[in-house]
Amino acid sequence: MVRLILIAAVGLLVSTTAKASCACRCVDGEMQPLCTSSIDLPPICPMTTCALTPPAIRPIQPPQLPPLGTTQRSQHQVFNPAARRYDWQTVCN
C-alpha cells in the first residue's frame, strides 16, 4: 500500500508542467531576457536581429516605487510576437 502511494506521488510530480517565468524578447531593438520575478535566473538569449523600433514618445509614467528586489522601473518598447509590433511596457531592473 505504501509503495502504491509512493508511486502515485512520484507520478504526480513528474507529470506537472513547469511554467517558464523568463523569456527572451526584443526590448528597444535589442534581445534581452524578461522575467516575471526578481529571483528568477534570466536565460542566455540568442544573438538575434530585432525589428527596428518605431520612433515614439515615451508615455508619461506616474511616480511609483519599484517592486521588491528591483532598483528601478521604466517604460520600454517590447516586441509583442502575437501582434507583431512593439508595445510600451514597464520593465523593472
N, C-alpha and C positions, 0 to 999 in steps of 0.2 A: 504494500500500500504506500509506504514512504517513497519507494522507488518510483512509483507511478506519479506521485505528486511532484517529485523532483524532475522527472522527465517533462511533465507538463509546464513547470515553471521555466525550465531552460527553453522549451519550445516557444513560450510567450516572449521571452527576452530576445530570442533570435528573430522572431517574426515581426517585431516592432520596427517601423521605419524611422530613420533619423532625418530630421529636417535641417537643411543647411541654413545657417543663420548669417553666412557671409557669401557675397557674390562679387564677381569682378564686373564692373560697369565703367562705361566711358563717362568721366567727370571732367567738364570743361575741356574736352578734346583729348584727354589722357586716360588710359586704362588704370583704374585704381580699385582696391578691394573696399567694399562697403559692408559693414557688419551691423547687426541689429543690437548687439550688446558690446559693451566695452571690454568684457572679459574673454570674448571670442578671439581665437587666433586668426588673423587675416591670412587668406591664401596668397600664394605667389601667383600673380596674374601674368598671363602670357603677353608677349610683345605683340600688340595688335594696332592696326591703323584705325583710329576712330574717325567718325564723320566730323566735319568742321562744325563748330558751334556757331549758331546764328548770332549776329550782333544783337544784343538786347540790353536793356537797362535792368539792373538788379532790383527786384521788388523790395519795398520798404519792409523791414522786419522790426516788429516791436521788441524792445529790450526784454530779455528773459534770461534766467540763469540756465547754464548748460546742465544736462543730466549728470548724475553721479558717475565718476570715472572718466569724465571728459574735461577738457580745458576750455574749449570754445565751440561755438556753433555759428555757421554762416550759410548763406544761400549759394548754391552752385547749380549749374546746368548739368543734369544727369540724363544720359540717354535711356529712353524707355523703349526696349526692343519690341514690345507689343504694339505701341503706337508708331514706332519707327521715327521718333523725334526726340528732341531734348526738352525736358521739363525742369522747372525750377523746384529744387528740393532743399530742405535744411539738412546739412551734413555736420556732424559733430566730430571734433578732433581730440 
